[in-house]
Amino acid sequence: MSNRHPFVCPKSPVGRPIQYPRDVRTVRDHLRRHLREEGQQMQHLAAAWGVSKHTVYALFNVDRPLPPQHVEASIAHLGLDDFDANELRLLAAREAGWQIDPKYLITTP
C-alpha cells in the first residue's frame, strides 16, 4: 500500500496525476508541494525572498530551519489561505526548536 495520493494539477496540460507523499514532514517539503500545485519552481521564490535563484536552491538544501522572513514571504508569494499559512508557520516554528504545546492550539470539531 502506497502512502502517495494522486493530485491532478489544474495547470497541467494533460491532467496527468502528480504523486506526492501524504506524510510531508518539513517546511521545505510543504513549500515544494505548494509550488508544484501552483505550477511554479523554487527559483520563483527568489524575487519574494530578495535573493538570487542560486541562493534559493542553496537554502532548500541546507540542514537548518528557514528564517521566518522567508516563510512569510513564501506565504505572500503563493497567496496561501489562512489554514495553509498557519500550518506552514507552525511547522516552521517547530523546526526552529520552539516548544509548542498542542493543548493551547485551537482545534475544530
Secondary structure, DSSP 8 states (H G I E B T S, - for coil): ---EEEEE-TT-SS--EEEEES---SHHHHHHHHHHHHT--GGGHHHHHTS-HHHHHHHHTSSS---HHHHHHHHHHHT--HHHHHHHHHHHHHHTT----GGGS----
